Amino acid sequence: MSERNVLLDVLKGFAIFLVVMGHAIQYNQVDFDTNPVFRFIYSFHMPLFMFVSGFVSYKSFDGSKTKLLKRFKALIIPFWIWFFISYLFYSLYKFTGNSFEIYNFDNGLLSGIIEVLKSPDNKSLWFLWVLFLNYLVLFVSMKFNKRFEEVFMIVCLIVLYFINYIIGFKYLGIGLLCWYLPFYVMGYICNKYIEKIHKPLYFIGYISLILFPVLAFYWSRVGITPLAGLAPALQGLISFCHRFVTGITGILASYVLFGWLVSHFPKRMIALDRLGGITLEVYCMHYYFLYLIVLLSGVVLPVKIVLTFIFALTGSIILKKIIYRSPKATRLLFNKKI
């Protein structure tokens, strides 16, 4: 395996580590938005995933219908399978008389399906859905021009912004796609022109190591604190730019930091490298172990968060090993051959 591939797996391992920790905080702490660790994680962890996905897409996706179908089987089919598993799990958990809820299906399965189609980040593993939409944009762009497909992806982004913000069509994950597609395109472009931009990429990355902590400190899911005297529209623009730049600096800071760590301490990166190889499995299954929070009542919050994180991550890894014993189950749930 090349160093670059190791770096990408390490970045994916780091990102899924942050996903599980972020959810451990979110489902334990009522005012989680005030938690500085939560804000740090959420300021860039999913943009990082999209960047890596775009980076990998260059050369691995040729724009053919066959490749698109493979991505559909790898992303959309598991998306719906785990949606139905979540419904069954929720129903069983509700039957036991417990009240802790991650995905609420009180209005029934059909209502849940409709809600997911309206907004895939509701009751589902939205990342799989949005990632496929990114591949779909790349597929369409390659149909226009395979030489400058990144230009047509940017054009598609402009069209999507028009559809979402001007026309007001906000279903099927269009809003999520508008936010995450730029990070995906950024990763794609970085890989395509890596030989030309290697030095400036690392230069900006080192600057980002300084800028990102400052930007992340003021980051919030609902935007930065409004600035007195500014019009609401201007405040919204500043907030959007702040969140976007924070995501980019977080990505580049991670890229250069872990690039250095992989180069100088490869053995110490083995755990993240291996974790990066099972991000889909951990992403799909760690939610169910968050329900173990009910066993930690009375435990002080910091310890409760750490224990929840350990339960969710190790539980997912153990369950993955059990599922891997069945090639059919592995193919069905993760679209992987073993």
HUGI-V114512 format. One record per pair of residues at least 12 apart in sequence whose ideal C-beta (glycine too) atoms are under 8 Angstrom apart, sorted by the first residue. I is the first residue (numbers start at 1). J is the second residue. D is the distance in Angstrom with one decimal. If there is no record, write none. Layout:
I,J,D  I,J,D
This chain:
3,262,6.4  3,263,7.1  6,262,5.6  6,266,7.3  6,269,7.3  6,273,5.8  7,255,7.8  7,258,6.2  7,259,5.5  7,262,5.0  8,52,5.6  8,55,6.4  8,56,6.4  8,276,7.3  9,272,7.6  9,273,4.9  9,274,8.0  9,276,3.4  9,277,5.9  10,258,5.2  10,261,7.6  10,262,5.8  10,269,5.1  10,272,4.6  10,273,5.3  10,276,5.9  11,48,6.6  11,52,5.3  11,254,6.2  11,255,7.1  11,258,5.8  11,276,7.0  12,49,7.2  12,52,5.6  12,275,7.7  12,276,3.6  12,277,7.9  12,279,4.9  13,271,7.3  13,272,3.5  13,273,6.2  13,274,7.1  13,275,3.5  13,276,3.5  13,277,7.8  13,279,7.2  14,48,7.7  14,254,6.6  14,258,6.5  14,272,5.6  14,276,7.7  15,45,5.4  15,46,7.8  15,48,4.9  15,49,4.9  15,52,7.1  15,279,7.2  16,275,6.2  16,276,7.3  16,279,4.4  16,282,5.1  16,283,6.3  17,272,7.1  17,275,6.6  17,313,7.6  18,41,4.7  18,45,4.1  19,41,8.0  19,45,6.1  19,46,7.8  19,282,7.8  19,283,6.6  19,286,7.7  20,282,6.8  20,286,5.2  20,309,5.8  20,312,5.1  20,313,5.0  20,316,7.8  21,37,7.4  21,41,6.2  21,305,8.0  21,309,5.2  22,38,6.1  22,41,4.2  22,42,5.9  22,45,6.6  23,286,7.0  23,287,7.3  23,290,6.2  23,312,7.1  24,290,7.2  24,305,5.1  24,306,7.7  24,308,4.2  24,309,4.0  24,312,6.3  25,37,6.4  25,38,4.6  25,41,7.7  25,305,5.5  26,38,6.7  27,102,6.9  27,290,5.2  27,293,6.1  27,308,7.2  28,293,6.2  28,301,6.5  28,304,5.3  28,305,5.1  28,308,5.9  29,301,6.3  29,305,7.2  33,220,6.6  33,221,6.1  33,222,7.5  36,217,7.4  39,216,6.6  39,217,7.8  39,219,5.2  39,220,6.6  40,216,5.0  40,219,7.7  42,219,7.6  42,221,6.4  43,215,7.5  43,216,4.5  43,219,4.1  43,243,7.5  43,246,4.9  43,247,6.7  43,250,5.9  44,212,7.5  44,216,7.3  44,246,6.5  44,247,4.9  44,249,7.7  44,250,2.7  44,251,6.1  44,254,7.5  45,250,7.9  46,127,6.8  46,180,6.9  47,180,6.8  47,183,4.3  47,247,3.8  47,248,7.5  47,250,6.9  47,251,5.9  48,183,7.8  48,250,6.6  48,251,5.2  48,254,5.9  49,127,6.7  49,279,8.0  50,130,8.0  50,131,7.4  50,134,7.0  50,180,4.7  50,181,7.9  50,183,4.0  50,184,4.6  50,187,6.9  51,183,4.9  51,184,7.1  51,186,5.8  51,187,3.9  51,190,7.7  51,251,4.8  52,187,6.1  53,131,5.7  53,134,6.8  53,184,6.0  53,187,6.6  54,134,7.1  54,183,7.0  54,184,3.8  54,185,6.1  54,186,6.5  54,187,3.0  54,188,4.0  54,189,7.9  54,190,7.9  54,191,7.6  55,187,3.8  55,188,6.8  55,190,6.0  55,191,4.6  56,187,7.7  56,191,7.7  57,134,7.8  57,135,7.0  57,138,6.2  57,184,7.5  57,187,7.5  57,188,5.6  57,191,8.0  58,188,5.2  58,191,4.0  58,192,5.0  59,191,7.5  61,135,6.5  61,138,6.1  61,139,7.8  62,142,7.8  63,138,7.2  63,139,5.9  63,142,3.1  63,143,6.8  63,146,6.1  63,149,7.4  67,139,7.9  68,135,6.5  68,136,7.2  68,139,5.0  71,132,5.9  71,135,4.6  72,132,6.5  73,335,5.5  74,335,4.4  75,128,4.5  75,129,7.3  75,131,5.7  75,132,4.3  75,135,7.7  76,128,7.0  76,129,7.0  76,132,5.5  77,335,6.6  78,125,7.6  78,128,6.2  78,280,7.3  78,284,6.7  78,333,6.5  78,334,6.4  78,335,6.0  79,120,8.0  79,124,6.5  79,125,5.7  79,128,4.3  79,129,5.4  79,132,7.9  81,332,6.7  81,333,6.4  82,124,7.6  82,125,5.6  82,284,5.1  82,333,7.5  83,112,7.6  83,113,7.8  83,116,6.5  83,123,7.0  83,124,5.0  83,125,7.5  84,109,8.0  86,102,8.0  86,103,4.9  86,105,7.9  86,123,6.8  86,124,7.5  86,287,7.4  87,103,7.7  87,105,5.3  87,109,5.5  87,112,6.3  89,288,6.0  90,102,7.8  90,103,5.6  90,104,7.5  90,105,5.0  91,105,6.9  93,291,6.3  98,291,7.6  98,294,5.9  100,291,6.0  100,293,6.1  100,294,5.4  102,287,5.6  102,290,6.1  102,291,7.2  103,123,4.4  103,124,7.8  103,287,7.7  104,123,7.3  105,123,7.0  117,171,6.7  117,172,6.5  118,171,5.3  118,172,8.0  119,170,7.8  119,171,7.4  119,173,7.3  119,175,7.9  120,172,7.3  120,173,4.3  120,176,6.8  121,173,7.5  121,176,6.2  125,283,6.5  125,284,6.2  126,173,6.9  126,176,6.4  127,283,6.7  129,173,5.3  129,176,7.9  130,173,5.4  130,176,4.8  130,177,5.8  130,180,5.6  131,184,7.9  133,173,6.0  133,177,4.7  133,181,7.9  134,177,7.1  134,180,7.1  134,181,5.9  134,184,4.4  137,153,5.7  137,156,4.9  137,157,7.7  137,160,7.9  137,177,7.5  137,181,6.3  138,153,6.3  138,188,7.3  140,152,7.6  140,156,6.4  141,153,4.6  141,155,7.8  141,156,6.1  150,185,6.2  150,188,6.1  150,189,5.1  150,192,6.7  153,181,7.3  153,185,5.0  153,188,7.3  154,185,6.5  156,181,7.7  157,178,7.2  157,181,5.3  157,182,6.6  157,185,7.1  160,174,6.2  160,177,6.1  160,178,5.2  160,181,7.0  161,178,5.6  164,178,5.1  165,178,7.7  182,244,7.5  183,247,6.4  183,248,7.7  183,251,6.9  186,248,7.2  186,251,7.5  201,252,7.2  201,255,7.5  202,256,5.4  202,259,7.6  204,252,5.7  205,252,4.1  205,253,6.3  205,255,5.5  205,256,3.3  205,257,7.9  205,259,8.0  206,256,5.8  208,248,7.6  208,249,3.9  208,250,7.5  208,252,4.2  208,253,4.1  208,256,7.4  209,253,4.7  209,256,6.8  209,257,6.5  211,249,4.9  211,253,7.9  212,246,6.9  212,249,4.0  212,250,5.1  212,253,4.5  215,242,6.7  215,245,6.3  215,246,4.2  215,249,5.9  216,246,5.8  216,250,6.8  218,242,7.1  219,242,7.2  219,243,6.6  219,246,5.2  223,235,7.5  223,236,7.1  223,239,3.3  223,240,7.8  223,242,7.7  223,243,7.2  224,238,7.0  224,239,5.2  224,242,5.3  258,272,7.9  278,317,7.2  278,320,6.0  280,334,5.6  280,336,8.0  281,316,6.4  281,317,8.0  281,320,4.4  281,323,7.8  281,334,5.9  282,313,6.8  282,316,4.5  282,317,7.1  282,320,7.5  284,333,7.1  284,334,7.3  285,315,7.5  285,316,4.4  285,319,5.5  285,320,7.0  286,312,4.2  286,313,6.5  286,315,7.3  286,316,4.5  287,312,7.8  288,315,7.7  289,311,4.9  289,312,4.2  289,315,3.9  289,316,6.6  290,308,6.4  290,311,7.8  290,312,5.6  292,308,6.9  292,311,4.8  292,312,7.9  292,315,7.8  293,308,5.7  296,308,6.9  324,338,5.6
